[in-house]
């Protein structure tokens, strides 16, 4: 039961952090990109790497994804940041 409640707390904590990152985008703070890269950089690399095999192409895709996030948030306000980022990376 303790593991279960801890898991729910981790999910809640992640959502709070994601909201903070989204708020940074809305404030047009470059810290939004830094926090996104720190939290989701490895995830984005895996997603891009599963599609693109060349490491240079993966790096370029990630740069394009961060630029797309900067341009899209605002006006959009994603409800689930990880899923939103996943969609951006896959669609580049």
C-alpha positions as CSV (number, residue, x, y, z in Angstrom):
1,X,0.0,0.0,0.0
2,X,2.9,2.4,0.7
3,X,4.4,1.7,-2.7
4,X,1.1,2.4,-4.3
5,X,0.6,5.8,-2.6
6,X,4.2,6.7,-3.3
7,X,3.7,6.0,-6.9
8,X,0.6,8.3,-7.0
9,X,2.7,11.0,-5.3
10,X,5.3,10.7,-7.9
11,X,2.7,11.1,-10.6
12,X,1.3,14.2,-8.8
13,X,4.8,15.6,-8.4
14,X,5.5,15.1,-12.1
15,X,2.3,16.9,-13.1
16,X,3.1,19.8,-10.8
17,X,6.6,20.1,-12.3
18,X,5.1,19.9,-15.8
19,X,2.7,22.8,-15.0
20,X,5.7,24.8,-13.8
21,X,7.5,24.1,-17.0
22,X,4.4,25.1,-19.0
23,X,4.1,28.3,-16.9
24,X,7.8,29.1,-17.8
25,X,6.9,28.8,-21.5
26,X,4.0,31.1,-21.0
27,X,6.3,33.6,-19.3
28,X,8.6,33.3,-22.3
29,X,11.4,32.2,-20.0
30,X,14.4,30.4,-21.6
31,X,14.4,28.3,-18.4
32,X,11.4,26.5,-19.9
33,X,13.7,25.0,-22.6
34,X,16.4,24.1,-20.0
35,X,13.9,22.4,-17.8
36,X,12.3,20.6,-20.7
37,X,15.6,19.3,-21.9
38,X,16.6,18.3,-18.4
39,X,13.4,16.4,-17.7
40,X,12.5,15.1,-21.2
41,X,15.8,15.2,-23.1
42,X,16.6,11.4,-22.8
43,X,12.9,10.6,-23.6
44,X,13.0,12.8,-26.7
45,X,16.3,11.2,-27.8
46,X,14.9,7.7,-27.5
47,X,11.8,8.7,-29.5
48,X,13.8,10.4,-32.2
49,X,16.4,7.6,-32.2
50,X,13.8,5.0,-32.8
51,X,12.8,6.8,-36.0
52,X,16.2,8.3,-37.1
53,X,19.3,6.2,-36.9
54,X,21.9,8.9,-37.5
55,X,22.9,10.6,-34.2
56,X,23.3,14.0,-36.1
57,X,19.7,13.7,-37.4
58,X,18.5,13.0,-33.8
59,X,20.2,16.1,-32.5
60,X,18.7,18.2,-35.3
61,X,15.3,16.7,-34.6
62,X,15.6,17.6,-30.9
63,X,16.6,21.2,-31.7
64,X,13.6,21.5,-34.1
65,X,11.4,20.0,-31.4
66,X,12.5,22.5,-28.8
67,X,12.0,25.3,-31.3
68,X,8.5,24.0,-32.1
69,X,7.6,23.8,-28.4
70,X,8.8,27.4,-27.9
71,X,6.5,28.5,-30.8
72,X,3.5,26.5,-29.8
73,X,3.4,27.1,-26.0
74,X,1.8,29.7,-25.9
75,X,-0.8,29.8,-27.3
76,X,-1.4,26.1,-26.5
77,X,-1.4,24.9,-22.9
78,X,-0.8,21.1,-23.0
79,X,-2.6,19.0,-20.3
80,X,0.1,16.3,-20.4
81,X,3.4,17.7,-21.3
82,X,5.2,14.4,-21.9
83,X,2.6,13.3,-24.4
84,X,2.6,16.7,-26.1
85,X,6.4,16.6,-26.4
86,X,6.2,13.0,-27.7
87,X,3.8,14.1,-30.4
88,X,5.9,17.1,-31.4
89,X,9.1,14.9,-31.8
90,X,7.3,12.1,-33.7
91,X,5.7,14.6,-36.2
92,X,9.0,16.4,-37.1
